Amino acid sequence: MSLTSTIEKQLNRNFVIFHPSDFSPASEVAFGHALKIAMQSKAKLDIMHVETSVGPEKPYWLDFPAVRATLTQWGILPEGVRPSEVAKAGLRIRKILACNTEPVETMLRHFDKFPPDLIVLATHQRAGIERWLHKAVAEPLARRSRAMTLFVPRKGRGFVSLKDGSLALKKILIPMDHDPDPQAALDKALLLVRGLDCVAGKFLLIHVQSRSRRAAPVVHLPHRSGWSFEITVRHGHVVDEILRTERRWHPDLMVLATQGHRNFVDALRGSTAEQVLRAAQCPVLAVPAAK
């Protein structure tokens, strides 16, 4: 099956997008990305909040991100539209409220019944001792779910404007190595730009050589009108070179093939993908390697 027919088949699937919300203003940008992708792909969108507090303050349904208000602000729906009209915009949205001191476990149980094709979430990007003092959610959820995950940095830039829903997705950076196979990352990136109707831009594929002198891995680069592809080789520390390229090139999105932790040291400091994720200024799409 050709890459084009594979993309067509996946675009026609009944996609499920999952967005965990903590009701904070910082997570609204991630919500905007989830809503835009769901709207463009006619996907189901599950929005879940897990309340971990045991105090008297309880969350309410009105605390959830305002879907109708956002679509009205984007010019998709008219003012004063009823909830039933949201479906006419091609959206099927479910809001889920849960109370549990273990948010990751609660979400994973939800995935047992409703497995997501894509998770879209905000990340705190903590590092060092701060990571150990706060309970992590983003990285463990992505790693244990084995689902493709779009991380939107709370401090940084996104490719969907929360103000008007416009897209700025023209430069995509794909770090690649021999293991895991980077082809899946490229294929998913192509699927995303096609689903979002992005007609032109550039892919920069970077291979960093450290101790190994192996040539860059071979990937199939499709002939795609409006999009160009460049492969470059750097030398040095993998994480440092990837982040240095991101700072210089200013991509709108980075796409990483991931494989989780290899050993105990990785578990302590994080995999290469997690180390990049904690410092990246642009959204990062993590694509798990096939089992």
Rosetta blueprint (number, residue, H / E / L):
1 M L
2 S L
3 L H
4 T H
5 S H
6 T H
7 I H
8 E H
9 K H
10 Q H
11 L H
12 N L
13 R L
14 N L
15 F L
16 V E
17 I E
18 F E
19 H E
20 P E
21 S L
22 D L
23 F L
24 S L
25 P H
26 A H
27 S H
28 E H
29 V H
30 A H
31 F H
32 G H
33 H H
34 A H
35 L H
36 K H
37 I H
38 A H
39 M H
40 Q H
41 S H
42 K L
43 A L
44 K E
45 L E
46 D E
47 I E
48 M E
49 H E
50 V E
51 E E
52 T L
53 S L
54 V L
55 G L
56 P L
57 E L
58 K L
59 P L
60 Y L
61 W H
62 L H
63 D H
64 F L
65 P L
66 A L
67 V H
68 R H
69 A H
70 T H
71 L H
72 T H
73 Q H
74 W L
75 G L
76 I L
77 L L
78 P L
79 E L
80 G L
81 V L
82 R L
83 P H
84 S H
85 E H
86 V H
87 A H
88 K H
89 A H
90 G L
91 L L
92 R E
93 I E
94 R E
95 K E
96 I E
97 L E
98 A E
99 C E
100 N L
101 T L
102 E L
103 P H
104 V H
105 E H
106 T H
107 M H
108 L H
109 R H
110 H H
111 F H
112 D H
113 K H
114 F L
115 P L
116 P L
117 D L
118 L E
119 I E
120 V E
121 L E
122 A E
123 T E
124 H L
125 Q L
126 R L
127 A L
128 G L
129 I H
130 E H
131 R H
132 W H
133 L H
134 H L
135 K L
136 A L
137 V L
138 A H
139 E H
140 P H
141 L H
142 A H
143 R H
144 R H
145 S H
146 R L
147 A L
148 M E
149 T E
150 L E
151 F E
152 V E
153 P E
154 R L
155 K L
156 G L
157 R L
158 G L
159 F L
160 V E
161 S L
162 L L
163 K L
164 D L
165 G L
166 S L
167 L E
168 A L
169 L L
170 K L
171 K E
172 I E
173 L E
174 I E
175 P E
176 M L
177 D L
178 H L
179 D L
180 P L
181 D L
182 P L
183 Q H
184 A H
185 A H
186 L H
187 D H
188 K H
189 A H
190 L H
191 L H
192 L H
193 V H
194 R H
195 G H
196 L L
197 D L
198 C L
199 V L
200 A L
201 G E
202 K E
203 F E
204 L E
205 L E
206 I E
207 H E
208 V E
209 Q E
210 S L
211 R L
212 S L
213 R L
214 R L
215 A L
216 A L
217 P L
218 V L
219 V L
220 H L
221 L L
222 P L
223 H L
224 R L
225 S L
226 G L
227 W E
228 S E
229 F E
230 E E
231 I E
232 T E
233 V E
234 R E
235 H E
236 G L
237 H L
238 V H
239 V H
240 D H
241 E H
242 I H
243 L H
244 R H
245 T H
246 E H
247 R H
248 R H
249 W H
250 H L
251 P L
252 D L
253 L E
254 M E
255 V E
256 L E
257 A E
258 T E
259 Q L
260 G L
261 H L
262 R L
263 N L
264 F H
265 V H
266 D H
267 A H
268 L H
269 R H
270 G L
271 S L
272 T H
273 A H
274 E H
275 Q H
276 V H
277 L H
278 R L
279 A L
280 A L
281 Q L
282 C L
283 P L
284 V E
285 L E
286 A E
287 V E
288 P E
289 A L
290 A L
291 K L
